């Protein structure tokens, strides 16, 4: 079974872990000076938050694709739909488009992009090709540890929520006197917390935004 996890998810988890390591080292006096450590933390937080946004967008794309593919199987395909066809039932899927749909809607004629040949296939041997995305290609071949080994890899789970990281970045910006950026980040953290149902946290960061 192919993983439906975002390709950015492991990088997000790595960023969260790296941030925690630097926090721990600074707390023990094992790393850089506080100022240098803050600069490094800002960079890690900004990169990790960007990856979190990318991961969220990838998850949305994959969800929409899965829903569309499900609707396609339920409602039937249509002429001009971009699809992958099980080429001569050999188990290898190639891209093309639908040129004809049977009257009962249970089979289609697909014209392959590669050589222009046509083939009639049942709906079970046709897969939607929209969106044509590297994300979907990557997730189609990547197995999770649960699937491959029957175990859970906690290293691929982020230690923090996006609103927590946003607030930490806001605090660092506030510390360096970047009040305007800090206020915007605190408010964004508050909005994210609100969406996650963390009302008390959201109110606290909203007040920090007003006072930054």
LUMVEX-904396 format. One record per residue (C-alpha): residue number from 1; residue in one letter; x, y, z. Coordinates in nm, 4 decimals, decimal comma. Each point is the difference from the previous one (the first is absolute). Example, Ala and Ser with C-alpha at 12.3 -4.5 7.8 and 13.67 -1.06 7.14 Angstrom:
! LUMVEX-904396
1	a	1,2300	-0,4500	0,7800
2	s	0,1370	0,3440	-0,0660
END
This chain:
! LUMVEX-904396
1	x	0,0000	0,0000	0,0000
2	x	0,1439	0,3392	-0,0949
3	x	0,0507	0,2706	0,2577
4	x	-0,2235	0,3050	-0,0060
5	x	0,2412	0,1994	0,2123
6	x	0,1360	0,3254	-0,1376
7	x	0,3526	-0,0173	-0,1426
8	x	0,0853	0,3083	0,2112
9	x	-0,1097	-0,1625	0,3276
10	x	0,3368	-0,1655	0,0840
11	x	0,1795	0,3324	-0,0596
12	x	-0,2441	0,1747	0,2323
13	x	0,0694	-0,2582	0,2692
14	x	0,3761	0,0410	-0,0499
15	x	-0,0291	0,3779	0,0357
16	x	-0,1966	-0,0347	0,3225
17	x	0,2566	-0,2435	0,1385
18	x	0,2927	0,2238	-0,0957
19	x	-0,1659	0,2962	0,1695
20	x	-0,0486	-0,2022	0,3190
21	x	0,3630	-0,1160	-0,0067
22	x	0,1262	0,3589	-0,0238
23	x	-0,2354	0,1039	0,2808
24	x	0,1364	-0,2790	0,2196
25	x	0,3635	0,0767	-0,0825
26	x	-0,0456	0,3687	0,0724
27	x	-0,1665	-0,0848	0,3287
28	x	0,2962	-0,2143	0,0993
29	x	0,2568	0,2502	-0,1262
30	x	0,1316	-0,2497	-0,2536
31	x	-0,0604	0,1979	-0,3169
32	x	0,0384	0,3452	-0,1467
33	x	-0,0369	0,3295	0,1818
34	x	-0,3591	0,0981	0,0675
35	x	-0,0011	0,2603	-0,2808
36	x	0,1463	-0,2400	-0,2557
37	x	-0,2366	-0,2703	0,1168
38	x	-0,2961	0,2319	-0,0484
39	x	0,1038	0,0723	-0,3586
40	x	0,0227	-0,3718	-0,0723
41	x	-0,3364	-0,0644	0,1647
42	x	-0,1659	0,2708	-0,2081
43	x	0,1299	-0,1607	-0,3189
44	x	-0,1150	-0,3467	0,1084
45	x	-0,3427	0,1268	0,1016
46	x	-0,0524	0,1900	-0,3249
47	x	0,1063	-0,3010	-0,2081
48	x	-0,2115	-0,2423	0,2025
49	x	-0,3101	0,2201	-0,0172
50	x	0,0420	0,0272	-0,3776
51	x	0,0209	-0,3790	-0,0205
52	x	-0,3084	-0,0311	0,2210
53	x	-0,1910	0,2199	-0,2434
54	x	0,1244	-0,2096	-0,2922
55	x	-0,0961	-0,3194	0,1822
56	x	-0,3485	0,1339	0,0640
57	x	-0,0383	0,0940	-0,3671
58	x	0,1199	-0,3438	-0,1102
59	x	-0,2449	-0,1688	0,2373
60	x	-0,2798	0,2113	-0,1459
61	x	0,0994	-0,0926	-0,3574
62	x	0,0120	-0,3703	0,0833
63	x	-0,3354	0,0158	0,1793
64	x	-0,1643	0,1791	-0,2915
65	x	0,1517	-0,2497	-0,2424
66	x	-0,1244	-0,2959	0,2054
67	x	-0,3486	0,1514	0,0171
68	x	-0,0036	0,0661	-0,3748
69	x	0,1226	-0,3496	-0,0773
70	x	-0,2692	-0,1418	0,2280
71	x	-0,2659	0,2094	-0,1740
72	x	0,1351	-0,1126	-0,3368
73	x	-0,0474	-0,3632	0,0925
74	x	-0,3456	0,0676	0,1399
75	x	-0,1280	0,2331	-0,2721
76	x	0,1971	-0,1359	-0,2930
77	x	0,2720	0,1577	-0,2102
78	x	-0,0587	0,2524	-0,2769
79	x	0,1407	0,0615	-0,3474
80	x	0,3241	0,2029	0,0138
81	x	0,0739	-0,0991	0,3619
82	x	0,3737	-0,0400	0,0584
83	x	0,0653	-0,3514	0,1308
84	x	0,2497	-0,2809	0,0428
85	x	-0,0979	-0,3264	-0,1691
86	x	0,1084	-0,3552	0,0820
87	x	0,1762	-0,0557	-0,3325
88	x	-0,1326	-0,3220	-0,1548
89	x	-0,0697	-0,1251	0,3525
90	x	0,3714	-0,0533	0,0623
91	x	-0,0040	0,1815	0,3337
92	x	0,1874	0,3061	-0,1237
93	x	-0,1937	0,3261	-0,0152
94	x	0,0680	0,2564	-0,2730
95	x	-0,1460	0,3515	-0,0426
96	x	-0,2573	0,0936	-0,2584
97	x	-0,3501	0,1408	-0,0335
98	x	-0,3474	-0,1428	-0,0394
99	x	-0,1460	0,0158	-0,3517
100	x	-0,3147	-0,2042	0,0579
101	x	-0,2169	-0,1178	0,2896
102	x	-0,2237	-0,3067	-0,0226
103	x	-0,3778	0,0430	0,0257
104	x	-0,0119	-0,1688	0,3412
105	x	0,2975	0,2090	0,1199
106	x	0,1933	-0,3067	0,1134
107	x	0,2782	0,0187	-0,2583
108	x	0,1873	0,2590	-0,2038
109	x	0,2211	0,0267	-0,3047
110	x	0,3327	0,1607	0,0849
111	x	0,2483	0,1468	-0,2481
112	x	0,3565	-0,0219	0,1302
113	x	0,2301	0,2995	-0,0196
114	x	0,3075	-0,2008	-0,0926
115	x	-0,0992	-0,1623	-0,3292
116	x	-0,3595	0,1120	-0,0572
117	x	-0,1312	-0,3549	0,0286
118	x	-0,3487	-0,0590	0,1406
119	x	-0,1327	-0,2603	0,2392
120	x	-0,3323	-0,0805	0,1661
121	x	0,0301	-0,0419	0,3749
122	x	-0,2396	-0,0494	0,2887
123	x	-0,0146	0,2861	0,2516
124	x	0,1922	-0,2122	0,2526
125	x	0,3015	0,0109	-0,2338
126	x	-0,0059	0,3764	-0,0422
127	x	0,1339	0,2583	0,2454
128	x	-0,0608	0,3716	0,0022
129	x	0,3103	0,1997	-0,0928
130	x	-0,1095	0,3358	0,1425
131	x	0,1846	0,1782	0,1412
132	x	0,3136	-0,1154	-0,1827
133	x	0,2206	0,0614	0,3001
134	x	0,3430	-0,1082	0,1177
135	x	-0,1532	-0,0118	0,3453
136	x	-0,2342	-0,2785	-0,1033
137	x	0,2777	-0,1821	-0,1835
138	x	0,2223	0,0137	0,3073
139	x	-0,2677	-0,1065	0,2451
140	x	-0,1048	-0,2880	-0,2238
141	x	0,3329	-0,1793	0,0472
142	x	0,0934	0,0981	0,3545
143	x	-0,1025	-0,2350	0,2788
144	x	-0,0348	0,1151	0,3588
145	x	0,1867	-0,1877	0,2718
146	x	-0,3354	-0,1298	0,1198
147	x	-0,0584	-0,1527	-0,3437
148	x	0,3556	-0,1223	-0,0630
149	x	0,0998	-0,1182	0,3473
150	x	-0,3153	-0,0031	0,2058
151	x	0,1496	0,2603	0,2358
152	x	-0,0533	0,3697	0,0634
153	x	0,2935	0,2313	-0,0724
154	x	-0,0386	0,2812	0,2512
155	x	0,2882	0,1856	-0,1668
156	x	-0,2414	0,0935	-0,2801
157	x	-0,2443	0,1698	0,2351
158	x	0,0544	0,3699	0,0727
159	x	0,0532	0,0870	0,3669
160	x	-0,1939	0,3267	-0,0322
161	x	-0,3190	0,1350	-0,1525
162	x	0,0275	0,2720	-0,2640
163	x	-0,1433	0,2623	0,2360
164	x	0,2614	-0,0872	0,2642
165	x	0,2848	0,0494	-0,2468
166	x	-0,1566	0,3222	-0,1279
167	x	-0,0144	0,1375	0,3548
168	x	0,3607	-0,1032	0,0684
169	x	0,1078	0,1847	-0,3148
170	x	-0,2017	0,3041	0,1095
171	x	0,1757	0,0002	0,3377
172	x	0,3395	-0,0082	-0,1687
173	x	-0,0977	0,2867	-0,2302
174	x	-0,1244	0,1981	0,2996
175	x	0,3271	-0,0697	0,1814
176	x	0,2003	0,1541	-0,2854
177	x	-0,2221	0,3082	-0,0160
178	x	-0,1927	-0,0956	-0,3149
179	x	-0,3302	0,1075	0,1531
180	x	-0,2036	0,0174	-0,3190
181	x	0,1001	-0,3498	-0,1098
182	x	-0,0539	-0,1310	0,3514
183	x	-0,3514	0,1433	0,0184
184	x	-0,0954	-0,1540	-0,3350
185	x	0,1420	-0,3374	0,1011
186	x	-0,1746	0,0031	0,3383
187	x	-0,3294	0,0741	-0,1732
188	x	0,0567	-0,2761	-0,2539
189	x	0,0811	-0,2398	0,2850
190	x	-0,3215	0,1098	0,1724
191	x	-0,2035	-0,0671	-0,3152
192	x	0,1545	-0,3453	-0,0409
193	x	-0,0643	-0,0810	0,3651
194	x	-0,3585	0,1203	-0,0353
195	x	-0,0524	-0,2310	-0,2973
196	x	0,1419	-0,2855	0,2081
197	x	-0,2464	0,0726	0,2809
198	x	0,2647	0,1340	0,2407
199	x	-0,2011	0,3015	0,1123
200	x	0,2021	0,0933	0,3094
201	x	0,3271	-0,0169	-0,1910
202	x	-0,1491	0,1983	-0,2872
203	x	-0,1171	0,2778	0,2343
204	x	0,3409	0,0166	0,1641
205	x	0,1823	0,0398	-0,3293
206	x	-0,2547	0,2534	-0,1250
207	x	0,0850	0,2165	0,3003
208	x	0,3721	-0,0491	-0,0689
209	x	-0,0647	0,1181	-0,3563
210	x	-0,1670	0,3165	0,1244
211	x	0,2833	0,0728	0,2425
212	x	0,2915	-0,0870	-0,2283
END
